[in-house]
Amino acid sequence: MEESWFAPWGDLRLETSGSVLNAPYPALLKGMIFVALCILVLQMILHLIEDISRLRKSQDV
């Protein structure tokens, strides 16, 4: 993903589609996919913590 957001010399330059409009859709799509992945991983970790705490409570009783 880094290559789609930054130029080789380090400046912020979004990857473009190369069409007539030359819109930065590929870079924006890759960024949205990365954010969605981070949110899903966070949700998985929270569910895992909840399940572990529920198992500990059921073992204590």
C-alpha positions in Angstrom: 0.0 0.0 0.0 2.9 2.3 0.6 3.8 2.4 -3.0 0.3 3.6 -3.9 0.5 6.6 -1.5 4.1 7.8 -1.6 6.5 8.6 -4.4 9.9 6.9 -4.4 11.5 10.1 -3.0 9.1 10.2 -0.1 6.5 12.8 -1.1 2.8 12.1 -0.8 1.6 11.3 -4.3 -1.5 9.1 -4.8 -1.4 6.3 -7.4 -3.7 7.3 -10.3 -5.7 5.2 -12.7 -3.9 6.3 -15.8 -7.1 7.1 -17.7 -8.1 10.4 -19.2 -9.4 11.7 -15.8 -6.3 10.3 -14.0 -8.3 10.0 -10.8 -6.6 8.6 -7.6 -9.2 5.8 -7.2 -6.7 2.9 -6.9 -4.9 4.6 -4.0 -8.1 5.5 -2.2 -9.5 2.0 -2.6 -6.4 0.5 -1.2 -6.6 2.9 1.8 -10.3 2.0 2.4 -9.5 -1.7 2.3 -6.7 -1.2 4.8 -8.9 0.8 7.2 -11.7 -1.9 6.9 -9.2 -4.6 7.6 -7.9 -2.8 10.7 -11.5 -2.4 12.0 -12.2 -6.1 11.5 -9.0 -7.1 13.3 -10.0 -4.8 16.2 -13.5 -6.3 16.3 -12.0 -9.8 16.3 -9.7 -9.0 19.2 -12.6 -7.5 21.2 -14.8 -10.6 20.6 -11.9 -12.9 21.6 -11.4 -10.9 24.9 -15.2 -11.2 25.5 -15.2 -14.9 24.9 -12.2 -15.5 27.2 -13.7 -13.5 30.0 -17.0 -15.4 29.6 -15.1 -18.7 29.8 -13.3 -17.7 32.9 -16.6 -16.7 34.6 -18.2 -20.0 33.7 -15.2 -21.9 35.2 -15.3 -20.0 38.4 -19.0 -20.9 39.1 
